[in-house]
Amino acid sequence: MDKNASFLALQAKPGQRDEVRRVWEKYARDYITASTLGFYYCYDEADPDRILVFGLGDPASLQAFAQQPWFVDYQRDTHALLAEPGEIRRATPQYMKNAGPGAP
């Protein structure tokens, strides 16, 4: 299996979570729709200002996401909306449902 997972946790300033989502959609939606990446943009049910993003794809595609020309603009537009820097975690899947023959 040549897939990696990335997890991103963002803490929006109070009441700014929807605005962060609008910025995400402005810059990332078309790129993600056209890519082979699996992405889930989620609101944390335990914290009204927390956003959890999960991405699954080949390692090169996940790295390429943050190297897109629009990514600097995305960071600029969300900077004032976030209470703290985002936390990124990378993981290597060990099991995936329906991963096919030869998958770990």
Secondary structure by P-SEA (a helix, b strand, c coil): ccbbbbbbbbbccccaaaaaaaaaaaccaaaaaaccbbbbbccccccccbbbbbbbccaaaaaacccccaaaaaaaaacccccccbbbbbbbbccccccccccc
